């Protein structure tokens, strides 16, 4: 247990030193926990979205939809869906703050991605046609992004999602389930995984 205390303490200290709200601290403590333990989680030469759930990926509500619940029950309970939606609304505007080797990473503004998707949709409605993926590659490039982590109502389980998108139509994504054991999150299973 002691070997995990120091990194957890450092993460908490680094986040506390910045002038950020408790929602931002909470979500980033989770992400930094996983980044600290898995050096392959972030690909250093691919830009990281500085927030969660840009419009390029499915919204977090998708993963607590009743069709997905068959894959996450009994860990997450459908009767608690209001709790999950409230959690999503509470944390949806949180910024990503990496505390370990943050100068090694390239970041891209989530708003830039959202603006690109919105403009593409508006152009499509106006009849302006172009290859979305080709334009995305030119203006945005390859990105990696975390989905908003979702915790079960009993605080025992966590869903962690990450996507990598581009170039072209290439993408990969996963949704993994973890169980809390003391101060640690232990891998349980992969709920969804996609590579194209």
Phi, psi and omega in degrees: 000324184296327183295336179270341184296314183298309178299320180297318178297316180296316178301313181298317180297314180299318179290324180292329182292337179270152181275081182230158183280170185293330177295315179297316178299315184299307183295317182290331175299320179295309182298315180294329175302311182288320178298320180296328184264346183225101183291346179268357184296322179246131177271115191295333182265011175246132183295145183253134176291134186277012177215198184236142172058059172294173184287359178279342179242164179298142179295158182299333179301331181301323184279353172243020174291152185301331178291331180276336185302333178299336181270343183244355173282148005271008183292321175242136185256129180301328179296341180265015186301327177299320178300317182292319178296320177297320179298315179299313181296324181293323188252003190296336182257014181293141175268149176278127177232105178272131184261344183256121178050041186298335179289347179279348187256150172257132182248152172232141182290127177304322181299324179298319178292313180300317179298320179298313181296316180298314180297320178298319178294319178295317178299318180298316179295330178277354181089009177277116185249137174200166180283109182306313185292322178295316179293322178298316178300320181290313187273327185249308182091192180283135182228159168230144187208139174274144167277160178296122178294140180240132182249140179294159183299326179279002177067013183269338186231152181221138173256126179240128182234144176214142176233154168230131186228131175101165355281164183063226180263009180291137178199155172217150181203155173211159173228117184242149180252134178233151177245138180284132174224102187065240178261006184251157172250121183255131180300133177253304180191165175267122181279315180216146175212136183219132173225125176218000000 
